[in-house]
């Protein structure tokens, strides 16, 4: 997709399958997209379409029986899928971080918030912390030396009486101030705690000192999500993957979290991959959108163009199903049928059993992601020059009734 911004992540033909007793689940089956600096890319689709598995594949966090079968994930000219586990840890949590949809399950219940936030700094910023400690120690020693100089000045004055009362008072005040500042000697632990306190403060947590001592179950859902965001942004990552970060929150807290993410994205210049099934969230925060269905990306465009004029029948169905005030006395639009079984996905276009615009070719040939305009891609035979004139599929009466009931 054309843009003036620098590309930082390129996902090419990613395939992740799960090997179960029933068969092979093709959860992600040929997904490709790019991410650019300082942008928010939305990945939207129904539950079970492969959004979260795509994110986990990028970070090599897919659990058994899942396996990444094919593809490339190029981050700053490095294919992350070729890295060993130990090397991947250098990127995961530092350059690319992830916020999960349920912070209560993501945070360790037997460790305090402070311990968990500090752990991120220890894992990925140990050298920076020691550098900061050296700097703080130097400042501390300079202040100690300054106190000695001032005390000597006062001792000398008892002999020669050269200082005025005002000068003596100023010196004593300075000594008192310096003694207060040097009361605690800088340590590795004190630096960690200060950095943890600051990052919690930045995500809008009141009284961060107290929160550092609390356990996750003692915090509200919104507060826990703020803690997760602080941990994700603590190392100033290039990419933040947010997997449905507002799903478990009420509407008011959702708005606060989205506003917070927008502010922090602007402050840290971090690119965000926003995974959600909520088109309202996509419209609120995203610059570009990739619509996912049954393990594939079916439409890929700027958020403005996609909401203004959606092209793929699935995207049209999603947008028309959104309740609005002008539909108050009308039945809500729905997409016929149900999500296909990914062990036995439909042949050709995977959306064809549910599509009102289906062509005869749709169940025979899989559509490719085709560019149909500036920064606009769609995987649909309706826009493919080779197949767009194919005869329209005629739905049988029984078939039509059956799919509408599901």
C-alpha distance (Angstrom), angle and dihedral (degrees) to the residues before:
residue distance angle dihedral
X1 . . .
X2 3.77 . .
X3 3.80 118.7 .
X4 3.79 137.8 143.2
X5 3.81 91.6 -126.6
X6 3.80 123.9 96.4
X7 3.81 116.5 -96.8
X8 3.82 112.2 -122.5
X9 3.82 102.9 168.0
X10 3.78 130.0 33.7
X11 3.80 121.1 -177.6
X12 3.81 113.2 -166.1
X13 3.82 126.0 -168.9
X14 3.82 93.6 -33.3
X15 3.81 114.6 -169.2
X16 3.80 123.9 -176.7
X17 3.80 119.6 175.9
X18 3.81 132.1 -175.3
X19 3.79 116.8 -143.9
X20 3.82 107.6 -146.4
X21 3.80 134.1 165.4
X22 3.81 89.7 -103.3
X23 3.80 93.9 51.1
X24 3.79 144.3 -80.4
X25 3.81 114.6 -37.2
X26 3.81 108.2 -150.8
X27 3.80 94.8 -154.2
X28 3.82 95.4 163.3
X29 3.78 113.8 22.5
X30 3.79 115.0 177.9
X31 3.82 104.4 -26.5
X32 3.83 118.3 175.1
X33 3.81 130.2 175.5
X34 3.80 142.3 136.2
X35 3.79 132.9 -130.2
X36 3.78 125.2 -154.8
X37 3.78 135.2 -158.5
X38 3.80 118.1 -77.3
X39 3.82 97.5 3.1
X40 3.80 138.5 116.1
X41 3.80 115.8 -130.6
X42 3.79 116.2 -167.0
X43 3.81 121.2 -147.4
X44 3.79 106.6 -163.9
X45 3.80 135.1 176.4
X46 3.79 146.0 110.9
X47 3.79 122.2 -57.7
X48 3.80 109.6 -79.0
X49 3.81 97.0 24.9
X50 3.81 93.6 117.7
X51 3.82 103.1 -98.2
X52 3.80 97.2 129.0
X53 3.81 93.0 39.8
X54 3.82 88.4 55.0
X55 3.82 90.1 54.8
X56 3.81 93.1 45.5
X57 3.81 90.0 49.2
X58 3.82 91.1 54.7
X59 3.82 89.1 56.1
X60 3.83 95.0 38.4
X61 3.80 90.7 -118.8
X62 3.81 98.0 129.3
X63 3.80 109.6 132.8
X64 3.80 127.6 -144.1
X65 2.98 132.8 -53.1
X66 3.82 82.6 35.8
X67 3.79 121.6 89.3
X68 3.80 133.0 -177.1
X69 3.80 99.6 -126.0
X70 3.76 103.2 179.8
X71 3.78 145.8 -10.1
X72 3.78 143.2 69.8
X73 3.81 132.3 -95.7
X74 3.81 105.7 -164.5
X75 3.81 114.3 -166.0
X76 3.81 115.5 175.7
X77 3.83 91.1 -22.7
X78 3.84 93.4 -48.6
X79 3.82 122.5 111.6
X80 3.81 102.0 -136.0
X81 3.80 93.0 -163.5
X82 3.82 91.0 65.3
X83 3.83 94.0 55.1
X84 3.80 124.0 104.3
X85 3.82 117.8 -118.2
X86 3.81 94.2 -102.7
X87 3.80 93.2 50.1
X88 3.81 91.4 45.3
X89 3.82 89.5 59.3
X90 3.82 88.3 65.1
X91 3.83 88.4 63.8
X92 3.81 100.3 33.1
X93 3.80 110.8 82.2
X94 3.78 93.3 8.0
X95 3.83 110.0 53.1
X96 3.82 97.3 12.2
X97 3.80 119.9 28.9
X98 3.80 134.3 176.3
X99 3.80 136.9 -146.5
X100 3.80 113.0 -155.9
X101 3.81 125.2 -144.4
X102 3.82 96.3 -117.0
X103 3.82 110.7 46.0
X104 3.82 92.5 -177.6
X105 3.80 89.9 64.3
X106 3.82 92.8 39.7
X107 3.80 96.6 52.9
X108 3.81 119.7 71.8
X109 3.84 107.1 -108.8
X110 3.84 95.0 -151.5
X111 3.81 97.2 50.1
X112 3.79 126.2 74.5
X113 3.79 120.1 -115.0
X114 3.81 89.6 -111.9
X115 3.81 93.0 55.0
X116 3.81 91.9 50.6
X117 3.81 95.3 46.4
X118 3.82 91.6 46.4
X119 3.81 90.1 50.8
X120 3.82 90.6 63.9
X121 3.81 91.4 54.5
X122 3.81 91.7 46.0
X123 3.79 93.1 51.1
X124 3.79 98.2 46.0
X125 3.82 109.6 18.0
X126 3.79 105.2 38.0
X127 3.84 93.7 124.4
X128 3.81 92.3 47.5
X129 3.81 90.4 49.9
X130 3.83 92.4 52.1
X131 3.82 89.5 48.5
X132 3.80 89.5 50.9
X133 3.82 89.8 47.1
X134 3.83 90.9 53.3
X135 3.79 89.7 50.0
X136 3.82 92.4 48.4
X137 3.82 91.3 47.1
X138 3.79 90.7 52.1
X139 3.82 90.6 50.8
X140 3.82 90.2 46.9
X141 3.81 92.6 51.5
X142 3.81 91.8 47.0
X143 3.79 89.8 53.4
X144 3.82 90.7 48.1
X145 3.81 89.7 52.0
X146 3.79 90.2 47.9
X147 3.82 90.2 53.9
X148 3.83 89.7 53.1
X149 3.81 91.3 49.4
X150 3.80 92.0 51.2
X151 3.81 93.0 45.9
X152 3.81 90.1 51.2
X153 3.78 89.3 49.5
X154 3.81 89.5 55.8
X155 3.83 91.4 47.0
X156 3.82 91.5 51.1
X157 3.77 90.3 48.7
X158 3.80 91.1 60.6
X159 3.81 86.7 65.8
X160 3.80 103.9 37.7
X161 3.88 101.0 25.9
X162 3.81 93.5 -146.6
X163 3.85 98.5 139.9
X164 3.78 124.5 84.7
X165 3.80 121.9 -131.4
X166 3.80 90.4 -105.3
X167 3.81 91.9 52.3
X168 3.80 91.3 49.0
X169 3.82 90.1 49.8
X170 3.81 91.6 50.0
X171 3.81 91.6 49.6
X172 3.80 92.0 50.1
X173 3.80 91.3 48.9
X174 3.81 90.8 50.3
X175 3.81 91.3 49.2
X176 3.82 90.3 50.0
X177 3.80 91.2 49.7
X178 3.83 92.9 47.8
X179 3.81 91.9 47.4
X180 3.79 89.2 53.6
X181 3.81 91.3 50.0
X182 3.81 93.4 47.7
X183 3.80 97.4 42.3
X184 3.80 91.6 106.1
X185 3.79 118.4 46.4
X186 3.85 111.6 -133.8
X187 3.81 112.8 -104.5
X188 3.80 135.8 177.2
X189 3.82 89.8 -106.3
X190 3.81 94.0 48.9
X191 3.82 90.9 52.1
X192 3.83 90.2 50.2
X193 3.79 91.6 50.0
X194 3.80 93.2 48.1
X195 3.82 92.1 50.6
X196 3.83 90.1 47.6
X197 3.80 91.3 49.8
X198 3.81 92.2 49.7
X199 3.82 95.3 49.3
X200 3.84 90.9 50.4
X201 3.79 88.9 49.3
X202 3.82 90.5 52.2
X203 3.82 92.7 56.8
X204 3.81 90.9 54.2
X205 3.81 100.7 -101.5
X206 3.83 110.3 153.8
X207 3.81 117.7 -135.3
X208 3.83 95.0 10.0
X209 3.82 91.9 -178.2
X210 3.79 90.3 64.8
X211 3.82 94.4 41.8
X212 3.82 90.6 55.6
X213 3.82 88.2 65.3
X214 3.81 95.5 48.4
X215 3.79 130.2 94.1
X216 3.85 121.5 -124.4
X217 3.84 94.2 -107.9
X218 3.81 89.2 58.9
X219 3.82 91.9 62.5
X220 3.81 131.3 77.0
X221 3.82 120.8 -111.6
X222 3.79 92.7 -102.5
X223 3.81 91.8 48.2
X224 3.82 91.8 50.0
X225 3.80 90.4 51.1
X226 3.81 89.7 51.1
X227 3.81 88.7 52.7
X228 3.84 89.3 51.8
X229 3.81 90.6 49.6
X230 3.82 91.0 49.3
X231 3.82 90.7 51.8
X232 3.81 91.0 47.8
X233 3.81 93.6 50.2
X234 3.82 97.2 38.7
X235 3.82 92.8 96.9
X236 3.82 94.6 42.1
X237 3.84 94.0 -117.5
X238 3.79 125.7 -156.6
X239 3.82 91.7 -133.7
X240 3.79 130.7 29.5
X241 3.82 116.9 -166.0
X242 3.81 110.5 -156.9
X243 3.82 111.3 -167.0
X244 3.82 105.9 -161.1
X245 3.83 92.2 -45.1
X246 3.83 94.0 178.0
X247 3.82 101.2 41.5
X248 3.83 98.3 101.9
X249 3.83 94.9 41.1
X250 3.80 131.9 90.5
X251 3.80 119.5 -109.6
X252 3.83 96.7 -97.5
X253 3.80 93.6 50.1
X254 3.83 90.1 43.8
X255 3.81 89.8 59.3
X256 3.82 91.3 47.9
X257 3.81 92.6 50.5
X258 3.83 92.1 48.2
X259 3.82 91.4 49.1
X260 3.80 89.2 48.2
X261 3.82 92.1 50.7
X262 3.81 91.3 49.7
X263 3.81 91.9 50.3
X264 3.81 93.6 46.2
X265 3.81 91.9 45.7
X266 3.80 89.1 56.0
X267 3.81 92.2 44.9
X268 3.81 97.7 46.7
X269 3.86 96.6 31.5
X270 3.81 88.3 -132.4
X271 3.81 121.6 160.8
X272 3.81 112.7 -129.0
X273 3.81 130.3 -149.8
X274 3.81 102.0 -158.7
X275 3.81 112.6 -161.3
X276 3.79 115.0 -166.1
X277 3.79 146.4 131.6
X278 3.81 90.0 -143.3
X279 3.80 112.5 98.6
X280 3.81 89.2 -168.1
X281 3.81 89.9 64.1
X282 3.82 89.8 47.2
X283 3.82 91.9 52.3
X284 3.81 91.2 46.9
X285 3.80 101.4 51.6
X286 3.84 114.2 8.7
X287 3.80 130.0 98.9
X288 3.83 94.9 -170.3
X289 3.80 133.1 16.1
X290 3.81 135.1 -149.0
X291 3.81 113.2 -165.3
X292 3.80 113.1 -150.3
X293 3.78 128.5 -159.0
X294 3.80 128.3 175.0
X295 3.81 95.7 -19.9
X296 3.83 96.2 -43.1
X297 3.79 136.5 92.2
X298 3.81 106.6 -121.3
X299 3.81 101.2 175.4
X300 3.79 132.6 21.9
X301 3.82 123.6 179.8
X302 3.79 146.7 119.0
X303 3.80 112.3 -63.1
X304 3.81 91.6 -118.4
X305 3.81 94.3 53.7
X306 3.78 94.8 41.8
X307 3.81 95.2 53.3
X308 3.80 93.0 39.8
X309 3.80 96.2 50.8
X310 3.83 116.5 2.9
X311 3.81 113.1 -167.3
X312 3.80 108.6 -173.1
X313 3.84 113.7 80.7
X314 3.82 90.5 -130.3
X315 3.82 92.6 54.2
X316 3.81 89.9 47.0
X317 3.79 88.9 52.6
X318 3.82 92.9 49.8
X319 3.80 93.6 49.8
X320 3.82 95.2 43.5
X321 3.84 89.6 51.6
X322 3.82 91.7 62.1
X323 3.85 109.7 108.6
X324 3.82 113.1 -119.6
X325 3.80 134.2 178.0
X326 3.81 93.3 -110.0
X327 3.83 89.6 59.3
X328 3.80 92.2 57.5
X329 3.82 96.1 123.3
X330 3.81 97.4 28.4
X331 3.78 130.7 89.0
X332 3.79 113.4 -102.4
X333 3.79 115.4 -106.3
X334 3.79 114.5 -112.9
X335 3.79 136.7 -170.4
X336 3.80 109.8 -114.4
X337 3.81 120.9 -118.5
X338 3.80 125.9 6.5
X339 3.80 139.7 -80.5
X340 3.82 109.6 -71.2
X341 3.80 124.7 -112.6
X342 3.81 104.9 -100.7
X343 3.81 91.4 -148.9
X344 3.81 88.3 64.0
X345 3.82 104.5 22.0
X346 3.81 118.9 -178.1
X347 3.80 117.4 -91.5
X348 3.79 118.0 -107.2
X349 3.79 113.1 1.6
X350 3.79 107.8 14.7
X351 3.79 91.3 -145.0
X352 3.81 95.9 55.2
X353 3.87 96.7 98.6
X354 3.84 88.4 60.6
X355 3.80 101.6 34.5
X356 3.82 123.1 114.9
X357 3.83 90.1 -164.8
X358 3.82 96.2 50.5
X359 3.81 119.2 154.3
X360 3.80 127.1 -155.9
X361 3.82 90.4 -106.6
X362 3.82 95.4 53.2
X363 3.82 96.4 88.3
X364 3.81 92.9 46.1
X365 3.83 108.0 44.4
X366 3.79 126.9 42.7
X367 3.83 110.1 -130.0
X368 3.80 118.8 -124.2
X369 3.80 125.3 -137.3
X370 3.82 101.0 -96.2
X371 3.79 129.4 -173.2
X372 3.81 109.8 -122.5
X373 3.79 99.5 167.9
X374 3.78 144.5 -7.1
X375 3.81 107.0 -41.8
X376 3.80 90.4 -12.8
X377 3.81 125.0 120.2
X378 3.80 129.4 172.3
X379 3.81 134.1 176.9
X380 3.81 101.6 -145.2
X381 3.81 133.8 114.9
X382 3.82 89.3 -135.9
X383 3.82 87.0 74.6
X384 3.80 99.2 35.1
X385 3.83 110.4 103.6
X386 3.82 89.8 -146.0
X387 3.82 96.6 55.1
X388 3.82 108.5 18.2
X389 3.84 91.6 99.3
X390 3.80 92.8 52.4
X391 3.84 113.6 126.7
X392 3.81 115.8 -88.3
X393 3.79 114.9 -107.3
X394 3.79 114.4 -111.1
X395 3.80 112.0 -138.7
X396 3.82 115.5 -140.5
X397 3.82 116.0 -127.7
X398 3.82 94.3 -117.6
X399 3.83 92.2 45.2
X400 3.80 90.4 49.5
X401 3.81 93.1 51.1
X402 3.82 92.9 45.5
X403 3.78 95.0 52.5
X404 3.80 92.4 46.2
X405 3.80 92.2 54.6
X406 3.82 94.2 54.1
